[in-house]
Amino acid sequence: MKNKKGFYSLLCDKEILYHSFLGVLAMAVIIAQATILNFYIIAYYRGYTHQVATYFWFLGDLFIVCFIATSCITAYRYIHLRNKYSARNMYSEDLIEGKIHHSIYKYISFLSPKYCGTLPFSFISWFVYSTYLTIKLCIIFSSSIPEQMTRQDEEEEKQTEQILRAGSNLLKVTIGSSALIFIIMLQAHHNHDHDSTHSGYVAGVCHNTA
């Protein structure tokens, strides 16, 4: 009975629901973006001797999704523990930081905030994601994919892969979704204290990005 109450209390916890929603939303947008870009590359290289290798792009995407999930979970744990210890008014700031660091980075001391900042997974995961995205875009724009999107000849259009016939707008929206991912990640990594200067700055960054 106690376990059921504990489970339901977790489901009703606004903090958990909010961070879970942001994490799932970020992963969903990343998966959608990665899938569309991969299909562009796979469709273009279909028929080449190395076409099977193009499917391995999904492995890198899986790694990035797991990395983003780890970053969101770590951010939630950090914010939750900080609020928990701060509410007790029993610990100094240094002691709170020490307890949080020991709890989260116990087995990965090389990523300790002492060396890599408060939430090291946040900027590392974003760097890995943006680098991987840039490589994909370089492959797409250095190929003839943009040209195939604008073909007017009906015979050539029939021979073109369906996703390449979708036009350039789909590609633009897919690339532009990176801004949405950035905003979601930013919201998932701050403490949501609406009256603080920090929260106002984060809101300003989100508005400017949008």
CYANA upper distance limits for C-alpha pairs under 8 A (distance plus 0.5 A):
  1 MET  CA      5 LYS  CA      6.89
  2 LYS  CA      6 GLY  CA      6.62
  3 ASN  CA      7 PHE  CA      6.61
  4 LYS  CA      8 TYR  CA      6.68
  5 LYS  CA      9 SER  CA      6.53
  6 GLY  CA     10 LEU  CA      6.78
  7 PHE  CA     11 LEU  CA      6.96
  8 TYR  CA     12 CYS  CA      6.76
  9 SER  CA     13 ASP  CA      6.65
 10 LEU  CA     16 ILE  CA      7.61
 11 LEU  CA     16 ILE  CA      8.02
 11 LEU  CA     17 LEU  CA      7.46
 12 CYS  CA     17 LEU  CA      7.92
 13 ASP  CA     17 LEU  CA      6.74
 14 LYS  CA     18 TYR  CA      6.40
 15 GLU  CA     19 HIS  CA      6.72
 16 ILE  CA     20 SER  CA      6.37
 16 ILE  CA     76 TYR  CA      8.39
 17 LEU  CA     21 PHE  CA      6.48
 18 TYR  CA     22 LEU  CA      6.82
 19 HIS  CA     23 GLY  CA      6.55
 19 HIS  CA     72 CYS  CA      7.96
 19 HIS  CA     76 TYR  CA      7.11
 19 HIS  CA    188 ALA  CA      6.67
 20 SER  CA     24 VAL  CA      6.57
 21 PHE  CA     25 LEU  CA      6.44
 22 LEU  CA     26 ALA  CA      6.52
 22 LEU  CA    184 ILE  CA      6.69
 22 LEU  CA    185 MET  CA      8.11
 22 LEU  CA    187 GLN  CA      8.25
 22 LEU  CA    188 ALA  CA      6.69
 23 GLY  CA     27 MET  CA      6.77
 23 GLY  CA     68 ILE  CA      8.40
 23 GLY  CA     69 ALA  CA      6.87
 23 GLY  CA     72 CYS  CA      6.44
 23 GLY  CA     73 ILE  CA      8.47
 23 GLY  CA    185 MET  CA      8.45
 23 GLY  CA    188 ALA  CA      7.82
 24 VAL  CA     28 ALA  CA      6.53
 25 LEU  CA     29 VAL  CA      6.72
 25 LEU  CA    184 ILE  CA      8.20
 26 ALA  CA     30 ILE  CA      6.67
 26 ALA  CA     68 ILE  CA      8.48
 26 ALA  CA    181 ILE  CA      6.26
 26 ALA  CA    184 ILE  CA      6.65
 26 ALA  CA    185 MET  CA      7.45
 27 MET  CA     31 ILE  CA      6.51
 27 MET  CA     65 VAL  CA      6.43
 27 MET  CA     68 ILE  CA      7.75
 27 MET  CA     69 ALA  CA      7.82
 28 ALA  CA     32 ALA  CA      6.66
 29 VAL  CA     33 GLN  CA      6.55
 29 VAL  CA    177 SER  CA      7.83
 29 VAL  CA    181 ILE  CA      7.34
 30 ILE  CA     34 ALA  CA      6.44
 30 ILE  CA     65 VAL  CA      7.72
 30 ILE  CA    181 ILE  CA      7.67
 31 ILE  CA     35 THR  CA      6.44
 31 ILE  CA     61 ASP  CA      7.92
 31 ILE  CA     65 VAL  CA      8.00
 32 ALA  CA     36 ILE  CA      6.81
 33 GLN  CA     37 LEU  CA      6.80
 33 GLN  CA    174 THR  CA      5.98
 33 GLN  CA    175 ILE  CA      7.90
 33 GLN  CA    177 SER  CA      7.67
 34 ALA  CA     38 ASN  CA      6.46
 34 ALA  CA     58 PHE  CA      8.26
 34 ALA  CA     61 ASP  CA      7.14
 35 THR  CA     39 PHE  CA      6.64
 35 THR  CA     58 PHE  CA      8.20
 36 ILE  CA     40 TYR  CA      6.94
 36 ILE  CA    174 THR  CA      7.81
 37 LEU  CA     41 ILE  CA      7.02
 37 LEU  CA    136 LYS  CA      7.79
 37 LEU  CA    171 LEU  CA      8.25
 37 LEU  CA    174 THR  CA      8.15
 38 ASN  CA     42 ILE  CA      6.49
 38 ASN  CA     54 THR  CA      8.23
 38 ASN  CA     55 TYR  CA      8.15
 38 ASN  CA     57 TRP  CA      7.17
 38 ASN  CA     58 PHE  CA      7.94
 39 PHE  CA     43 ALA  CA      6.28
 39 PHE  CA    163 ILE  CA      7.76
 40 TYR  CA     44 TYR  CA      6.69
 40 TYR  CA    140 ILE  CA      8.03
 40 TYR  CA    145 ILE  CA      8.24
 40 TYR  CA    163 ILE  CA      7.12
 40 TYR  CA    164 LEU  CA      7.23
 41 ILE  CA     45 TYR  CA      6.76
 41 ILE  CA     54 THR  CA      7.47
 41 ILE  CA    139 ILE  CA      8.25
 41 ILE  CA    140 ILE  CA      7.18
 42 ILE  CA     46 ARG  CA      6.46
 42 ILE  CA     51 GLN  CA      7.45
 42 ILE  CA     54 THR  CA      6.15
 42 ILE  CA     55 TYR  CA      7.44
 43 ALA  CA    161 GLU  CA      6.58
 43 ALA  CA    163 ILE  CA      7.99
 43 ALA  CA    164 LEU  CA      8.13
 44 TYR  CA    145 ILE  CA      7.33
 44 TYR  CA    161 GLU  CA      8.13
 45 TYR  CA     50 HIS  CA      8.38
 45 TYR  CA     51 GLN  CA      6.12
 45 TYR  CA     54 THR  CA      8.16
 46 ARG  CA     51 GLN  CA      5.99
 47 GLY  CA     51 GLN  CA      7.00
 50 HIS  CA     54 THR  CA      7.88
 51 GLN  CA     55 TYR  CA      8.21
 52 VAL  CA     56 PHE  CA      8.26
 53 ALA  CA     57 TRP  CA      8.43
 56 PHE  CA     60 GLY  CA      7.67
 57 TRP  CA     61 ASP  CA      7.00
 58 PHE  CA     62 LEU  CA      6.65
 59 LEU  CA     63 PHE  CA      6.92
 60 GLY  CA     64 ILE  CA      6.83
 60 GLY  CA    132 TYR  CA      8.47
 61 ASP  CA     65 VAL  CA      6.66
 62 LEU  CA     66 CYS  CA      6.77
 63 PHE  CA     67 PHE  CA      6.64
 64 ILE  CA     68 ILE  CA      6.59
 64 ILE  CA    125 SER  CA      7.63
 64 ILE  CA    128 VAL  CA      7.72
 64 ILE  CA    129 TYR  CA      6.70
 65 VAL  CA     69 ALA  CA      6.66
 66 CYS  CA     70 THR  CA      6.67
 67 PHE  CA     71 SER  CA      6.70
 67 PHE  CA    121 PHE  CA      8.30
 67 PHE  CA    125 SER  CA      6.42
 68 ILE  CA     72 CYS  CA      6.74
 68 ILE  CA    122 SER  CA      8.33
 68 ILE  CA    125 SER  CA      6.44
 68 ILE  CA    126 TRP  CA      8.43
 69 ALA  CA     73 ILE  CA      6.66
 70 THR  CA     74 THR  CA      6.53
 70 THR  CA    121 PHE  CA      7.96
 71 SER  CA     75 ALA  CA      6.64
 71 SER  CA    119 LEU  CA      8.45
 71 SER  CA    121 PHE  CA      5.45
 71 SER  CA    122 SER  CA      6.05
 71 SER  CA    125 SER  CA      7.56
 72 CYS  CA     76 TYR  CA      6.72
 72 CYS  CA    122 SER  CA      8.33
 72 CYS  CA    185 MET  CA      8.16
 72 CYS  CA    188 ALA  CA      6.86
 72 CYS  CA    189 HIS  CA      7.57
 73 ILE  CA     77 ARG  CA      6.73
 74 THR  CA     78 TYR  CA      6.62
 74 THR  CA    104 ILE  CA      7.65
 74 THR  CA    119 LEU  CA      8.11
 74 THR  CA    121 PHE  CA      8.18
 75 ALA  CA     79 ILE  CA      6.66
 75 ALA  CA    119 LEU  CA      7.19
 75 ALA  CA    188 ALA  CA      7.52
 75 ALA  CA    189 HIS  CA      5.93
 75 ALA  CA    190 HIS  CA      8.30
 76 TYR  CA     80 HIS  CA      6.41
 76 TYR  CA    188 ALA  CA      8.08
 76 TYR  CA    189 HIS  CA      7.97
 77 ARG  CA     81 LEU  CA      6.45
 77 ARG  CA    104 ILE  CA      7.97
 78 TYR  CA     82 ARG  CA      6.54
 78 TYR  CA    100 ILE  CA      7.08
 78 TYR  CA    104 ILE  CA      8.00
 79 ILE  CA     83 ASN  CA      6.66
 79 ILE  CA    190 HIS  CA      8.03
 79 ILE  CA    191 ASN  CA      6.48
 80 HIS  CA     84 LYS  CA      6.58
 81 LEU  CA     85 TYR  CA      6.57
 81 LEU  CA    100 ILE  CA      7.00
 82 ARG  CA     86 SER  CA      6.39
 82 ARG  CA     96 ILE  CA      7.46
 82 ARG  CA     97 GLU  CA      8.46
 82 ARG  CA    100 ILE  CA      7.67
 83 ASN  CA     87 ALA  CA      6.47
 84 LYS  CA     88 ARG  CA      7.40
 85 TYR  CA     89 ASN  CA      7.65
 85 TYR  CA     90 MET  CA      8.12
 85 TYR  CA     91 TYR  CA      7.53
 85 TYR  CA     96 ILE  CA      6.96
 86 SER  CA     90 MET  CA      8.21
 86 SER  CA     91 TYR  CA      7.80
 86 SER  CA     96 ILE  CA      8.08
 91 TYR  CA     95 LEU  CA      6.42
 91 TYR  CA     96 ILE  CA      6.63
 92 SER  CA     96 ILE  CA      6.71
 93 GLU  CA     97 GLU  CA      6.74
 94 ASP  CA     98 GLY  CA      6.65
 95 LEU  CA     99 LYS  CA      6.67
 96 ILE  CA    100 ILE  CA      6.69
 97 GLU  CA    101 HIS  CA      6.52
 98 GLY  CA    102 HIS  CA      6.59
 99 LYS  CA    103 SER  CA      6.62
100 ILE  CA    104 ILE  CA      6.65
101 HIS  CA    105 TYR  CA      5.91
101 HIS  CA    106 LYS  CA      7.59
101 HIS  CA    112 SER  CA      7.31
101 HIS  CA    113 PRO  CA      7.69
102 HIS  CA    106 LYS  CA      5.42
105 TYR  CA    109 SER  CA      6.08
105 TYR  CA    111 LEU  CA      7.50
105 TYR  CA    112 SER  CA      6.34
108 ILE  CA    112 SER  CA      7.44
110 PHE  CA    115 TYR  CA      7.89
111 LEU  CA    115 TYR  CA      7.22
111 LEU  CA    116 CYS  CA      6.43
111 LEU  CA    120 PRO  CA      7.03
112 SER  CA    116 CYS  CA      6.59
112 SER  CA    117 GLY  CA      7.92
112 SER  CA    118 THR  CA      8.44
112 SER  CA    120 PRO  CA      8.12
113 PRO  CA    117 GLY  CA      4.64
113 PRO  CA    118 THR  CA      5.12
113 PRO  CA    119 LEU  CA      7.15
113 PRO  CA    120 PRO  CA      7.09
114 LYS  CA    118 THR  CA      8.25
116 CYS  CA    120 PRO  CA      5.85
119 LEU  CA    123 PHE  CA      8.25
120 PRO  CA    124 ILE  CA      6.80
121 PHE  CA    125 SER  CA      6.17
122 SER  CA    126 TRP  CA      6.76
122 SER  CA    185 MET  CA      8.42
122 SER  CA    189 HIS  CA      8.04
123 PHE  CA    127 PHE  CA      6.46
124 ILE  CA    128 VAL  CA      6.73
125 SER  CA    129 TYR  CA      6.55
126 TRP  CA    130 SER  CA      6.47
127 PHE  CA    131 THR  CA      6.50
128 VAL  CA    132 TYR  CA      6.66
129 TYR  CA    133 LEU  CA      6.63
130 SER  CA    134 THR  CA      6.52
131 THR  CA    135 ILE  CA      6.85
132 TYR  CA    136 LYS  CA      6.97
133 LEU  CA    137 LEU  CA      6.77
134 THR  CA    138 CYS  CA      6.60
135 ILE  CA    139 ILE  CA      6.86
136 LYS  CA    140 ILE  CA      6.77
137 LEU  CA    141 PHE  CA      6.52
138 CYS  CA    142 SER  CA      6.31
139 ILE  CA    143 SER  CA      6.75
140 ILE  CA    144 SER  CA      8.18
140 ILE  CA    145 ILE  CA      6.68
140 ILE  CA    146 PRO  CA      8.18
141 PHE  CA    145 ILE  CA      7.35
141 PHE  CA    146 PRO  CA      7.14
144 SER  CA    148 GLN  CA      6.81
145 ILE  CA    149 MET  CA      6.93
145 ILE  CA    164 LEU  CA      7.63
146 PRO  CA    150 THR  CA      7.39
146 PRO  CA    168 SER  CA      7.80
147 GLU  CA    151 ARG  CA      7.06
148 GLN  CA    160 THR  CA      7.79
148 GLN  CA    164 LEU  CA      7.06
148 GLN  CA    165 ARG  CA      8.04
149 MET  CA    164 LEU  CA      5.98
149 MET  CA    165 ARG  CA      6.14
149 MET  CA    166 ALA  CA      7.67
149 MET  CA    167 GLY  CA      5.53
149 MET  CA    168 SER  CA      6.69
150 THR  CA    167 GLY  CA      7.38
150 THR  CA    168 SER  CA      8.27
151 ARG  CA    156 GLU  CA      7.82
151 ARG  CA    157 GLU  CA      7.10
152 GLN  CA    156 GLU  CA      8.45
152 GLN  CA    157 GLU  CA      7.63
153 ASP  CA    157 GLU  CA      6.60
154 GLU  CA    158 LYS  CA      6.76
155 GLU  CA    159 GLN  CA      7.26
156 GLU  CA    160 THR  CA      6.90
157 GLU  CA    165 ARG  CA      7.62
160 THR  CA    164 LEU  CA      7.02
160 THR  CA    165 ARG  CA      7.19
161 GLU  CA    165 ARG  CA      7.03
162 GLN  CA    166 ALA  CA      7.16
166 ALA  CA    170 LEU  CA      7.16
167 GLY  CA    171 LEU  CA      8.06
168 SER  CA    172 LYS  CA      6.72
169 ASN  CA    173 VAL  CA      6.63
170 LEU  CA    174 THR  CA      6.58
171 LEU  CA    175 ILE  CA      6.67
172 LYS  CA    176 GLY  CA      6.49
173 VAL  CA    177 SER  CA      6.65
174 THR  CA    178 SER  CA      8.19
176 GLY  CA    180 LEU  CA      8.09
177 SER  CA    181 ILE  CA      6.89
178 SER  CA    182 PHE  CA      6.68
179 ALA  CA    183 ILE  CA      6.82
179 ALA  CA    209 THR  CA      6.96
179 ALA  CA    210 ALA  CA      7.37
180 LEU  CA    184 ILE  CA      6.73
180 LEU  CA    210 ALA  CA      8.06
181 ILE  CA    185 MET  CA      6.59
182 PHE  CA    186 LEU  CA      6.57
183 ILE  CA    187 GLN  CA      6.69
183 ILE  CA    206 CYS  CA      6.09
183 ILE  CA    209 THR  CA      7.97
184 ILE  CA    188 ALA  CA      6.70
185 MET  CA    189 HIS  CA      6.90
186 LEU  CA    190 HIS  CA      7.40
186 LEU  CA    202 VAL  CA      7.86
186 LEU  CA    206 CYS  CA      8.32
187 GLN  CA    192 HIS  CA      8.43
187 GLN  CA    202 VAL  CA      8.19
190 HIS  CA    199 SER  CA      8.00
191 ASN  CA    199 SER  CA      8.13
192 HIS  CA    199 SER  CA      6.73
193 ASP  CA    199 SER  CA      6.56
194 HIS  CA    199 SER  CA      6.04
194 HIS  CA    200 GLY  CA      7.59
195 ASP  CA    199 SER  CA      7.51
195 ASP  CA    200 GLY  CA      8.12
196 SER  CA    200 GLY  CA      7.06
197 THR  CA    201 TYR  CA      6.72
198 HIS  CA    202 VAL  CA      6.78
199 SER  CA    203 ALA  CA      6.66
200 GLY  CA    204 GLY  CA      6.68
201 TYR  CA    205 VAL  CA      6.79
202 VAL  CA    206 CYS  CA      6.78
203 ALA  CA    207 HIS  CA      6.74
204 GLY  CA    208 ASN  CA      6.63
205 VAL  CA    209 THR  CA      6.55
206 CYS  CA    210 ALA  CA      6.64
